[in-house]
Amino acid sequence: MDPEYGSQYSAGDIGFVLICMALVWLMIPGIGYFYSGMARSKNALSLIMCCLMSLVVVTVQWFIWGYSLTFSKTASVFIGNMDNALFRNVLGDPSIGSDKIPDIVFAIFQCMFAALTPALAIGSAAERARLLPMMIFIFIWSTIVYDPIACWTWNPNGWSAKLGGLDFAGGTPVHISSGFASLAYAIILGKRRGHGSITGGEDFKPHNMSNVVLGTAFLWFGWFGFNGGSALAGNMRAAMACVVTNLAAAVGAITWLIMDYRIERKFSALGFCSGAVAGLVAITPASGFVGPGPAVAIGFLGGFFCNLAVHLKHLLKFDDAVDVFAVHGVGGYVGSVLTGLFAEQYIAGLDGVTEIEGGWMNHNWVQLGHQFADATAGAAWSFCITYLILFVMDRIPGLSLRVDPEVELQGLDAAEIGEMAYYHVDKVVTVDPQSGEQKIVSEHIREVRGNENAQGDLSPEKIVAPSQFNNV
């Protein structure tokens, strides 16, 4: 191999994109902790595992053919081909995303986006979906839903890219596709046992807000790599993307917090976290095209509309366990449309390369139509194909999507994984009144399952011998 091979790239740009890749990776367990905290304790571990399973399944799928189907340089207007299957010829040539980084760097950066997206989508199936069919679904969904949408949005040969649609970091491929897929998943699975009943409503509140806040922190932190890294170089455009990302998240959090305070008269931690994520989602497609002023408007409108959208599940009577559709589906759609309003030529040109006609800010009125076309096509494709995939899978012996009622009552942690998120150690201690010496009389470890009986009441937690948990 030529010793000069790859020497045309800046080590700084390569390092920047690789660091951003690691930040996006961190968002995946962040989603797991966010979802875990919003679920009941008996399903907490399963949601973290589902998100990590998305990471490993999609990583393999991306290597086999996902990258090639999305970013092959001779792709059609709809989907790529198998030219780069098994990462063939993916090494040091200039990438299709930017000639500032090589193929291999671009491939691993985009792999994290592909792995993140189904992890978002499966949240609506929390507490009632079987894990094995979910893993198979993730592989199929990535191939025939995510890859085509990402191809037509980001591949220069894609129909949306040719049309002039603007999507800097994944409004349609990531958020709209995952949000509308989650809606289909929730409808196919049906409601959780007891959800919506008079006696069961209290049991479905988040069990651990600390996990939700921790997950939000991971997501917010990783989003700097998600949006900033999409500049594919360490430049002023990447810096601006980070600025507007942080600003939109802050405004979204404040907006949601105020809207909830108006009703509850409480400063809800869940409202804060939901609003921050809504702001992050809404700014994603616009982050490389808008300045700080429009970012405030996008953060506010994203938080506002997503907050309203949360109530749709009650009106339409579907059980989206962690509000994926309201935050990612609606937030992604709002952000994509607002990109058509606020995109500016000079922001896109901060990298010294990109030239766009801008949006309404630059009197390019047709851009709004392009954004509607891209967002609506992505939403329709994701919902319809996801529904079809799940409908067919649920009728194949051995691939039924939903767990049995007994398993749902027991909790997926114990039934599907065989391990629990929480164990409590109880001790009975006596104190000698003369010497003050303490002595342990008895000790046992309890699995925290939150088991329910048929009426939805909590049953006594199972006492487990300490010898079974030597490593606790």
Secondary structure, 3 states (H helix, E strand, C coil): CCCCCCCCCCHHHHHHHHHHHHHHHHHHHHHHHHHHHHCCHHHHHHHHHHHHHHHHHHHHHHHHHHHHHHHCCCCCCCCCCCCCHHHCCCCCCECCCCCCCEHHHHHHHHHHHHHHHHHHHHHHHCCCECHHHHHHHHHHHHHHHHHHHHHHHHCCCCHHHHHCCCCCCCHHHHHHHHHHHHHHHHHHHCCCCCCCCCCCHHHHCCCCHHHHHHHHHHHHHHHHHHHHHHHCCCCHHHHHHHHHHHHHHHHHHHHHHHHHHHHHCCCCHHHHHHHHHHHHHHHCCCCCCCCHHHHHHHHHHHHHHHHHHCCHHHHHCCCCCCCHHHHHHHHHHHHHHHHHHHCCHHHHHHHCCCCCCCCHHHCCCCHHHHHHHHHHHHHHHHHHHHHHHHHHHCCCCCCCCECCHHHHHHCHHHHHHCCCCCEEEEEEEEECCCCCCEEEEEEEEEECCCCECCCCCECCCCEECHHHHCCC
